[in-house]
Amino acid sequence: MTKQECIGLLRQVSRELWERGEARYPKRSDFSAEAVVAIKAHLGPWPRALEAAGIKPPREDDRMARNREKRIRAKRRRREAMKRSAAVTADGQPGPTGLPAQEPDEPPGETGGGTPERTRQ
């Protein structure tokens, strides 16, 4: 079976479904196992095969754009969560984890921090 025969078979079954009054896309179960194997071999996954035959409209979304938008939304949520936790901890109240807020680290040498010296006895 060629690519064009697969497309023709998909279109024929789609036409038959519409003539019977069934308003749906052709399913794999509408075809023999051999026909399904041939269609998928030539046209790819079932939804892409229906798109190639002109039965189903192609996907409009761009995967990279969708992922980029998802990352931006996640970054905004994290930023808002950090702002909320900073506002709460500035008042001296426990942070979102229930632990007291930690003071920011100061540069070494200004507070006399570091490793304490041992005292001799």
SVG drawing of the C-alpha trace seen along z (x, -y; Angstrom):
<svg xmlns="http://www.w3.org/2000/svg" viewBox="-27 -45 73 52">
<polyline fill="none" stroke="black" stroke-width="0.4" points="0.0,0.0 1.4,-3.4 1.2,-6.7 -1.5,-7.9 -3.5,-4.7 -3.4,-5.2 -4.6,-8.8 -7.4,-7.7 -8.5,-4.9 -8.7,-7.4 -10.7,-9.8 -13.1,-7.1 -13.8,-5.8 -14.3,-9.4 -16.8,-10.1 -18.7,-6.9 -18.9,-7.9 -20.4,-11.3 -22.9,-9.7 -24.1,-7.4 -24.5,-10.5 -21.6,-9.8 -19.9,-13.1 -16.5,-11.7 -13.0,-11.1 -12.1,-7.6 -10.8,-5.4 -8.2,-2.7 -10.9,-0.2 -12.6,-1.2 -9.8,0.4 -8.2,3.8 -4.9,4.4 -2.9,4.5 -4.4,1.2 -3.6,-0.5 0.0,0.7 0.4,-0.6 -1.3,-4.0 0.9,-4.5 4.0,-3.4 3.5,-5.9 1.8,-8.8 3.0,-8.5 0.9,-8.6 -2.9,-8.4 -3.6,-12.1 -0.9,-13.1 -2.2,-10.6 -5.7,-12.2 -4.0,-15.6 -2.1,-14.4 -5.3,-13.2 -7.0,-16.5 -9.6,-15.0 -8.5,-16.7 -7.2,-20.3 -3.5,-20.5 -2.4,-21.5 -2.0,-25.2 0.2,-25.3 3.9,-25.5 5.5,-23.1 8.5,-25.4 6.4,-28.4 4.1,-26.5 7.0,-25.3 8.5,-28.8 5.2,-30.2 5.0,-27.4 8.6,-28.3 7.7,-32.0 4.5,-31.3 6.5,-29.0 9.2,-31.7 6.5,-34.3 4.9,-32.0 8.2,-31.4 9.0,-35.2 5.6,-35.9 6.0,-33.2 9.4,-34.7 7.9,-38.2 5.1,-36.9 7.6,-35.0 9.9,-38.1 7.0,-40.3 5.9,-37.9 9.5,-37.3 10.2,-41.1 7.7,-41.4 9.5,-38.8 6.8,-36.2 7.7,-32.6 8.3,-32.1 6.2,-29.9 8.0,-26.8 7.1,-27.5 10.7,-28.2 11.9,-31.6 13.4,-33.9 17.1,-33.8 19.2,-36.9 21.1,-37.6 24.8,-36.6 27.1,-39.5 30.6,-39.7 33.3,-38.1 35.3,-40.2 32.6,-42.8 30.9,-40.9 33.9,-39.0 32.4,-35.8 34.4,-32.8 35.7,-29.8 36.0,-30.5 39.5,-30.2 40.2,-27.5 41.0,-28.5 43.9,-26.9 43.5,-25.6"/>
</svg>
